[in-house]
Amino acid sequence: MNRYLGAAIILLVVGGGITLGGGLERALDLLSIIFVIGVGLGHTLGAKDGESKVTRFGDGCVRGGWLGLIVGITLIAGTDYAAQMDFSAIMPALAVALLAPLYGYFLKIITMQLD
């Protein structure tokens, strides 16, 4: 029971922080979520016998988050905005790229609580 209470507290604190910090719509990016969960699921399929699939999923989500950040920065660096150093266009794109590690670590902490 305590693990579910802990997971609920984590959800409330993170959700509340995001909501009070600028709104939930600024912290949601479907492509980042799909990327992180996809890498996490792929990582889960490599679990060995006796290894926790929940833990493996959480570890994969963290790795997926970092991969998503690298992909995002690479895509940003290849734009004309980056070549011109137009920070008014670069910073929103960087904010979206930084969501992937956030999602990865968020899913990891939830899986740690539930495993």
BAFIVO-528761 format. One record per residue (C-alpha): y, z, x; residue in one letter. Coordinates in steps of 0.05 Angstrom, whole numbers, padded with zeros to 5 digits, always signed. Last residue first. Layout:
BEGIN
YZXA;...
//
This chain:
BEGIN
-00053-00167+00176D;+00001-00162+00124L;+00057-00132+00166Q;+00042-00176+00226M;+00041-00236+00178T;+00111-00216+00153I;+00137-00208+00224I;+00109-00276+00244K;+00138-00310+00182L;+00207-00284+00200F;+00197-00303+00273Y;+00181-00375+00255G;+00235-00381+00201Y;+00288-00357+00250L;+00260-00402+00304P;+00268-00462+00257A;+00337-00441+00230L;+00369-00453+00298L;+00365-00529+00288A;+00406-00521+00224V;+00460-00483+00260A;+00459-00535+00315L;+00473-00590+00264A;+00531-00550+00236P;+00557-00540+00307M;+00552-00612+00330I;+00596-00645+00277A;+00659-00602+00286S;+00639-00596+00359F;+00654-00669+00373D;+00634-00672+00446M;+00641-00748+00445Q;+00570-00758+00471A;+00546-00703+00425A;+00578-00737+00365Y;+00548-00804+00385D;+00479-00773+00374T;+00421-00765+00422G;+00438-00693+00439A;+00431-00673+00366I;+00361-00703+00362L;+00340-00667+00425T;+00370-00602+00400I;+00331-00608+00335G;+00265-00625+00370V;+00275-00565+00417I;+00291-00519+00358L;+00231-00544+00319G;+00186-00531+00379L;+00213-00460+00382W;+00200-00450+00308G;+00131-00481+00313G;+00113-00432+00368R;+00135-00375+00324V;+00097-00404+00265C;+00035-00413+00307G;+00035-00339+00325D;+00041-00321+00252G;-00016-00368+00233F;-00061-00338+00288R;-00046-00268+00263T;-00066-00289+00192V;-00127-00326+00218K;-00153-00264+00252S;-00201-00281+00308E;-00274-00265+00297G;-00297-00336+00307D;-00243-00377+00341K;-00178-00398+00307A;-00158-00470+00320G;-00145-00484+00247L;-00091-00430+00247T;-00050-00469+00299H;-00048-00528+00251G;-00026-00482+00195L;+00029-00452+00238G;+00052-00521+00262V;+00057-00543+00189G;+00092-00478+00168I;+00145-00487+00222V;+00157-00561+00208F;+00156-00553+00132I;+00207-00497+00136I;+00251-00536+00184S;+00249-00598+00139L;+00266-00556+00077L;+00328-00524+00107D;+00352-00459+00075L;+00400-00412+00109A;+00465-00441+00083R;+00438-00442+00012E;+00424-00367+00016L;+00496-00348+00021G;+00545-00332+00076G;+00528-00267+00109G;+00517-00226+00046L;+00460-00271+00024T;+00430-00277+00093I;+00432-00202+00104G;+00405-00188+00035G;+00347-00236+00045G;+00331-00206+00113V;+00335-00134+00087V;+00299-00149+00021L;+00242-00188+00054L;+00233-00134+00107I;+00232-00080+00053I;+00180-00119+00013A;+00136-00128+00075A;+00140-00053+00089G;+00121-00037+00017L;+00063-00086+00022Y;+00040-00053+00087R;+00048+00017+00057N;+00000+00000+00000M;
//
